[in-house]
Amino acid sequence: SADRTINLFHCLNELNDNSLVEEIQNSLRSGKLSDKKLEPHQCSALAFVLLMSEEDLDEFDPKTYNTSAAGYQRLLPVIRNCRKAILNSCHPTAKSCDIVASALQSSNSPLRDLDLSYNNLGDSGVELLCAGLMSPNCQLQRLGLSSCDLTEQSCEIVASALQSSNSPLRDLDLSYNNLGDSGVELLCAGLMSPNCKLQRLGLGWCNLTEGCCDVLASFLRSPHSELRDLELRDNELQDSGVRALSAGLEDPHCKLQRLGLSGCRVTQRGCDFLASALCSNPSHLRELDLRYNHPGDSGVRALSAAKLDTLTLLVDHGGKNRTKPGPRKYGCQLTLDPNTACKDLSLSEGNRKVTYTRGERSSHILIIQRDLSLSPRFCAERVSVSAVIGRLSSVRLRGGGFL
């Protein structure tokens, strides 16, 4: 393991066998370390050097170094000596989560900011991680778990950590995980604990509907709530969900300063609910993000009339198309200009199929179906036919997958 290898370097150091460590130290001093490909044993030596430093690192990102996945695992123990660890897309294993948890449990741990986003940790990985979060030695203030393949089971685990005495977390990002309404309900059990000090919560693209908004509103109304920033973008909340949230916003206990509702299928009706809430409790909210919705002119006017001068209202990229479910809200109608169209392409099936017909080459086909269900991170807001013509080989998009 990574820890065992570092212990070996301690033994070699006592035996005055420092050849590999000195090689790494010289490369660090010369600034050439980032240019060379590091083998796993060299990464262990680098971790030993960084851990032996008398000063804590302000920031540590293993991806700074050119190495393999095995090399990244050897570098993980360095997080014991840093204030901010950027471990996104490092592909840690379950054993890696044990190393991270151990770092959080160590006495006088300097770690305050930990980003584990875009790793397939799964619920089992979060369970290992939370053993560190619930330690009285843990001082972590920000935790990024965006796109980590989590489900509602992780919400129950995280809720337990938020309820622990003297929970230090202030910023938690769970976006791009399939938590669902039931997951948010489990999470709110921790959010409403007097021990919870969370100030920012990210729940964008978590497969939420209006069904979770009542429990979120209850959290906003809680006298214990310290939440200042709530991100709910790209969820199917709709006007009924916004109505439930507004009941929390208008409560005097609500301290929310920013609310993100981009791409939540909000119309004028939802804006009216928000405007009413702003009139009832106008003192806290500083930013309201309603981009990629359909507030209409009357909805914008209602919000503009209700808002304080200090409130930033974001309503761009709106339109009727934004009321469509899923990623279709980000689509646009494709048109074809016959004066600039490629003459080697043949359109059929109501302009849904394009066939390349020049010479004896095999057909290059693009099939676009109307019932796409893609992640909004994949969908572009605008699609250029001319760009497709220049590079198209064979692409079929059906139900969000490639064939």
Secondary structure as UniProt FT lines:
FT   HELIX           2..14
FT   TURN            15..16
FT   HELIX           19..30
FT   HELIX           33..35
FT   STRAND          37..38
FT   HELIX           40..51
FT   STRAND          57..60
FT   HELIX           62..64
FT   STRAND          66..67
FT   HELIX           69..75
FT   HELIX           76..81
FT   STRAND          82..86
FT   TURN            88..89
FT   HELIX           94..105
FT   TURN            107..108
FT   STRAND          113..115
FT   HELIX           122..133
FT   TURN            136..137
FT   STRAND          142..144
FT   TURN            146..147
FT   HELIX           152..163
FT   TURN            165..166
FT   STRAND          171..173
FT   HELIX           180..191
FT   TURN            194..195
FT   STRAND          200..202
FT   TURN            204..205
FT   HELIX           210..212
FT   HELIX           213..221
FT   TURN            223..224
FT   STRAND          229..231
FT   HELIX           238..249
FT   TURN            252..253
FT   STRAND          258..260
FT   TURN            262..263
FT   HELIX           268..280
FT   STRAND          287..289
FT   TURN            291..292
FT   HELIX           296..306
FT   TURN            309..310
FT   STRAND          312..314
FT   HELIX           320..323
FT   HELIX           326..330
FT   TURN            338..340
FT   TURN            343..344
FT   STRAND          345..348
FT   TURN            349..352
FT   STRAND          353..356
FT   TURN            359..360
FT   STRAND          365..368
FT   TURN            370..371
FT   TURN            376..378
FT   HELIX           385..391
FT   STRAND          395..398
FT   TURN            399..400
FT   STRAND          401..402
//
